[in-house]
Amino acid sequence: MDVIFTLGFCVFLILLVILAWIMLKKAKFYFSTSKYFPAFVCGVLGMVCLVLPIILLLAPVCITDGHRSNRTQCMSNIRQIGISLSMYSVDHNERYPQDLQTLAITMKLPPRLFICPSSKHIAGSLSNLNEWTDYVYICDSSPTNDPNMPIVFEFPANHNGKGGNVLLNDGSVFWLNTKEFRKSIQKQLLNDNMTKKK
């Protein structure tokens, strides 16, 4: 999305410069002997100087809004996954499913729920969901475990390395910047590995 916006913005600027150049050429041809030519040139340049800063000021705002809306949609996806995990555990003796694929098939969830809007991946079939989903599921958990334990997260690469959304065992979803994310998730994965070795 950002690449398309940037390319479109660059094309618009190039077209604006070409249009100004054509206008100046035609004006020079028609008004070469006129005393109004310098005023016309100043008017065109003034218009470009007014429009260009406005575009340059609005471009970052549009890009930031796009990131923010994708982050919010991603958070909503993970929250819905958390609600589905809770519903699954009620029907399965307070245990979570072994993977997201089992959850999606059992709860009849739409494939788009497992794709982060900021990533470039495309939702596939639920039968091989674990191969294409953008979200990582820590399956060695149950609703009775530590409520602050991360159970679903995404990699910061989905959001240009700025951070990722995390679902905790108590059902809350929040955003962690990359540094906090690595600290929290690596600690959890390390604890899981130590528990498995025991």
Beta strands, then each sheet from edge to edge (+ up, - down):
strand 1: 135-137
strand 2: 150-154
strand 3: 163-168
strand 4: 173-177
sheet 1: 1+ 2- 3+ 4-
end
